[in-house]
Amino acid sequence: MNTLRLVALGAGALIALTTLVTATAEAAKCVMAGGSATGLTQDIAKVMATNALGQSISSYGGKASGKVAMKCDANMLMSTCTAKQRACK
């Protein structure tokens, strides 16, 4: 009976270890891609930052995953925006 418990415990540990290694490998295939741009208006800067983000994801060779996070800083003359999004292979 003790041998059966030991085998069951070993099998459970092996399954847990395999799941952990697989989850770690999947997480390693994703990156946070980003693109930044400056334009005369905030709308122009957003469009250009989104395009730069798309080029960043394309050069990584991944696919976009999740929502785009956009952050803009407006100055007196120009607006600068940064777009970030998760990309996975």
C-alpha positions in Angstrom: 0.0 0.0 0.0 2.9 2.4 0.8 4.4 1.7 -2.6 1.1 2.6 -4.3 1.0 5.9 -2.4 4.6 6.7 -3.3 4.0 6.0 -7.0 0.8 8.2 -7.0 2.7 11.0 -5.2 5.6 10.8 -7.8 3.1 10.8 -10.7 1.3 13.9 -9.2 4.6 15.7 -8.8 5.7 14.9 -12.4 2.4 16.2 -13.7 2.7 19.4 -11.7 6.3 19.9 -12.8 5.3 19.4 -16.5 2.5 21.9 -16.2 4.8 24.5 -14.6 7.5 24.1 -17.3 4.8 24.4 -20.1 3.3 27.5 -18.5 6.8 29.1 -18.2 7.6 28.3 -21.8 4.4 29.9 -23.0 5.0 33.0 -21.0 8.5 33.3 -22.5 7.1 33.6 -26.0 5.3 36.9 -25.3 6.7 40.4 -25.1 5.4 43.9 -24.6 5.8 45.6 -27.9 5.7 49.4 -28.3 5.7 52.3 -30.7 6.2 56.0 -30.1 5.5 59.0 -32.4 5.3 62.8 -32.3 2.8 64.8 -34.4 1.3 68.2 -34.8 -1.9 67.1 -33.2 -2.7 64.3 -30.8 -4.8 62.4 -33.4 -1.8 62.3 -35.8 0.5 61.2 -33.0 -1.9 58.4 -32.1 -2.1 57.1 -35.6 1.6 57.2 -36.1 2.2 55.5 -32.7 -0.3 52.7 -33.7 1.6 52.2 -37.0 4.9 52.1 -35.2 3.4 49.5 -32.8 2.3 47.4 -35.7 5.8 47.5 -37.2 7.3 46.5 -33.9 5.0 43.5 -33.6 5.6 42.6 -37.2 9.4 42.7 -36.8 9.1 40.5 -33.7 7.2 38.0 -35.8 4.3 37.7 -33.4 0.6 38.4 -33.2 -1.1 41.1 -31.1 -2.8 40.0 -28.0 -5.0 42.1 -25.8 -5.9 45.8 -25.9 -3.6 48.6 -27.0 -2.5 50.9 -24.2 -2.1 54.5 -25.5 -0.4 57.3 -23.5 -0.1 60.8 -24.9 1.8 63.9 -23.6 0.7 67.2 -25.1 3.1 70.1 -25.4 2.4 73.6 -26.7 3.7 72.7 -30.1 3.6 68.9 -30.6 2.0 65.8 -29.1 3.9 62.6 -28.3 2.1 59.3 -28.0 3.3 55.8 -27.0 1.3 52.7 -27.9 2.0 49.4 -26.1 0.5 46.0 -26.6 1.3 42.4 -25.8 2.7 40.3 -28.7 3.0 36.5 -28.7 4.6 34.1 -31.1 
